C-alpha cells in the first residue's frame, strides 16, 4: 500500500512526500524422513509372508522391504515421513521526502547553455522486520532456531544536473551529472556512501554519447541476514552426494556392490582436515537413506556472517534518434560491474567442487567440516551439530564480476484514425558473469554455462520484443511479447578449467539446453476512468520448459523458463507462486494525479497479499528523474 502528497512551491521547486507499507507471509511445509521410524521400519522380523518390525513395539510401524522397487504403501510412507511447518513473516515501512529545484530560475545557468542547473534532494527512512518460527516436528527433523530480525535504515541524497553547452556548433548538448547518497544501517556501525558522476555529449541532436562511473555500498537486508545466519540441516543436498575422500560405491545390475578409489586426492582430503590414516576408509561413506536412495551426507544451510558489499560500475553508451525515422530511438550500452565482498548464495557443491578444482584451497575446503577423530560428514540434525557436515548458504564472495552490452530500441507506428503500435526491444549480450572466489584463484566466467558452481544460469544472449496496439481513445490495448532465452551448456564442456571444463570431465550426453522462445499476450480494457480490466497469459502456447534428463545439474530458472507452462497472470513481475486467473485494478485517487493534482493514493489487493508500487518522483525533467531513481533503492515487499 502506498500513499503520499506532492505539489509545487513557486516556479522553481516541487516536493514529493510518500510512504509504503508491505507485509509478506509464507508457510513452508516440507516432508522429510523420520530417522528413528526408518530404523524401526527397515529392521524386519517375522516371515516373508508376515513381516514384523523387529526392534520396536510401536503399533504404527510398517515393515519396509528396502530391496524391492515400487513400494507405494501409503501407511509405510506416512510412517517414514514427517511433516513440519516453518512460518516466515516480513514487513516493510518506508517513508520518503524528495525535493527538486530548477536553479536556472535564480540565474544559475552556464553562459553557453539554455537550461539552468537542476538539483534534487531527498531523505528516506526504512524499517524491515523478519520473523521466522517453526513447529517442534520441523525443528526435530531439520534443526534450526526461531529468529526475529529487524533493521532501520536512514538515507539522504543529493543530485545535480548541470548543462554546460547547448545548441552550439558541434555541441548540441554537453552535460555533467553528479550524485551522492549517505546511508546508515542499524545493523552495522559504519556509514555507507554512494556516489556517481556522469557525462553526456551530443554533437548533433540525432546522436548522444554517455558515460558514467558509480560507487555504491550497502549492508545486507534482513532477508539476507536471515538466510546467512539461520541454521538448518538436510541429508543429501539436492541430489546424491558422498564424501569425496571415501571409497566410491558402484552398484551393478544384479545388485552387487563394488568399491573404488576416492574421487579426491590425498592432498585435497588433507586440506579438509582428514588424517592420512582415514583416507579411503569405508567409515567415511555417508549412511544410506533407503527411502530416497540418497547417500546422505549432512548439509548445513546458514551459520554465516553477512558483511556489507561494495560495487563499482562503469557504463559507456550511445543513443541514436535519427530525425529521418520519426519515433525511433535506439541505444547500446557497455557495462562493467565489479562487486567486492558481494553477497550471494552458494550450495554445497560450490565448496566440494571448488575444493577439488583448486587442489585444496582453504577458501573452499573450509566449507567441509568433519567430525573430530572419525572425519565423517554426517550428524543428526536434531542435535544442531557444530561438526560433521558440508556448508551452504548466503555469504560474502571475494569478488563478483559482470560485463556485457545492453541494447534497447523503441518505435511508434502511427496508424492515424485506428490507433498506434508501439514497438519495444530489450536485448542483453553477457560477455562475463561470475567472479573470483579468492585472490589465488582465477576468474570464473559462467556466462552461457551451468553446473560446477555456475548457479546464475545467465545465457550469453537473451531478448524481449513487444508490440502494443492502442486505440485512439485508449479504451483498448493488446500487447504481444516474444521472450528469447539463449542456450546453456554444462560447465564440464566449457573448455575452461576455472569452471571445471577439463578434458577428463567433458560429457558426451545431457550437457546442453537449447535456446527457447516464449510468447505472452496481454489485453487491457479501460472500463471507466478509475477501473481497468486486464487479461494476461504468459507462455501463451503452453510451451514446456527444457529439462536436462538424467542430471542433478538443473538448468532452469523461473524468471526465464516458465516451469508452470501456460499461466494467466498479472502484468507486474512477481514470484511464480503468486499467479491468478483474472485481475481487476482499482486506483482510487484523492486528486487527479495524472493532471498534476497534489494527492495520490494507490492500493491493490490480491489473494496472496499486497502489491507494492514504487513511489514516483515528481519530475523536473525526464532525465533528472531517471538519474535520481538510479540513486534511490527500489521499494519492494520482503520475500522470505
C-alpha positions, 0 to 999 in steps of 0.5 A: 500500500502506498500513499503520499502528497506532492505539489509545487512551491513557486516556479522553481521547486516541487516536493514529493512526500510518500510512504509504503507499507508491505507485509509478506507471509509464507508457510513452508511445509516440507516432508522429510524422513523420520530417522528413528521410524526408518530404523524401526521400519527397515529392521524386519522380523517375522516371515516373508509372508508376515513381516514384523518390525523387529526392534520396536513395539510401536503399533504404527510401524510398517515393515519396509522391504528396502530391496524391492522397487515400487513400494507405494504403501501409503501407511509405510510412507506416512510412517517414514515421513514427517511433516513440519511447518516453518512460518516466515513473516516480513514487513516493510515501512518506508517513508520518503521526502524528495525535493527538486529545484530548477536553479536556472530560475535564480540565474544559475545557468552556464553562459553557453547553455539554455537550461539552468542547473537542476538539483534534487534532494531527498531523505528516506527512512526504512524499517524491515522486520523478519520473523521466522518460527517453526513447529517442534516436528520441523525443528526435530527433523531439520534443526534450526532456531526461531529468529526475529530480525529487524533493521532501520535504515536512514538515507539522504541524497543529493543530485545535480544536473548541470548543462554546460553547452547547448545548441552550439556548433558541434555541441548540441548538448554537453552535460555533467551529472553528479550524485551522492547518497549517505546511508546508515544501517542499524545493523552495522556501525559504519556509514555507507556512501554512494556516489556517481558522476556522469557525462553526456555529449551530443554533437548533433541532436540525432546522436548522444554519447554517455558515460558514467562511473558509480560507487555504491555500498550497502549492508545486507537486508534482513532477508539476507541476514536471515538466510546467512545466519539461520541454521538448518540441516538436510541429508543429501543436498539436492541430489546424491552426494558422498564424501569425496575422500571415501571409497566410491560405491558402484552398484551393478545390475544384479545388485552387487556392490563394488568399491573404488578409489576416492574421487579426491586426492590425498592432498585435497582430503588433507586440506579438509582436515582428514588424517592420512590414516582415514583416507579411503576408509569405508567409515567415511561413506555417508549412511544410506537413506533407503527411502530416497536412495540418497547417500546422505551426507549432512548439509548445513544451510546458514551459520554465516556472517553477512558483511556489507558489499561494495560495487563499482560500475562503469557504463559507456553508451550511445543513443541514436534518434535519427530525425529521418525515422520519426519515433525511433530511438535506439541505444547500446550500452557497455557495462562493467560491474565489479562487486567486492565482498558481494553477497550471494548464495552458494550450495554445497557443491560450490565448496566440494567442487571448488575444493577439488578444482583448486587442489585444496584451497582453504577458501573452499575446503573450509566449507567441509567440516568433519567430525573430530577423530572419525572425519565423517560428514554426517550428524543428526540434525536434531542435535544442531551439530557444530561438526560433521557436515558440508556448508551452504548458504548466503555469504560474502564472495571475494569478488563478483564480476559482470560485463556485457552490452545492453541494447534497447530500441523503441518505435511508434507506428502511427496508424492515424484514425485506428490507433498506434503500435508501439514497438519495444526491444530489450536485448542483453549480450553477457560477455562475463558473469561470475567472479573470483572466489579468492585472490589465488584463484582465477576468474570464473566466467559462467556466462552461457554455462551451468553446473560446477558452481555456475548457479546464475544460469545467465545465457550469453544472449537473451531478448524481449520484443513487444508490440502494443496496439492502442486505440485512439481513445485508449479504451483498448490495448493488446500487447504481444511479447516474444521472450528469447532465452539463449542456450546453456551448456554444462560447465564440464564442456566449457573448455575452461578449467576455472569452471571445471571444463577439463578434458577428463570431465567433458560429457558426451550426453545431457550437457546442453539446453537449447535456446527457447522462445516464449510468447505472452499476450496481454489485453487491457480494457479501460472500463471507466476512468478509475477501473481497468480490466486486464487479461494476461497469459504468459507462455501463451502456447503452453510451451514446456520448459527444457529439462536436462534428463538424467542430471542433478545439474538443473538448468532452469530458472523461473524468471526465464523458463516458465516451469508452470507452462501456460499461466494467466497472470498479472502484468507486474513481475512477481514470484511464480507462486503468486499467479491468478486467473483474472485481475481487476485494478482499482486506483482510487485517487484523492486528486487527479494525479495524472493532471498534476493534482497534489494527492495520490493514493494507490492500493491493490489487493490480491489473494496472496497479499499486497502489491507494492508500487514504487513511489514516483518522483515528481519530475523536473525533467525526464532525465533528472528523474531517471538519474535520481531513481538510479540513486534511490533503492527500489521499494519492494515487499520482503520475500522470505 
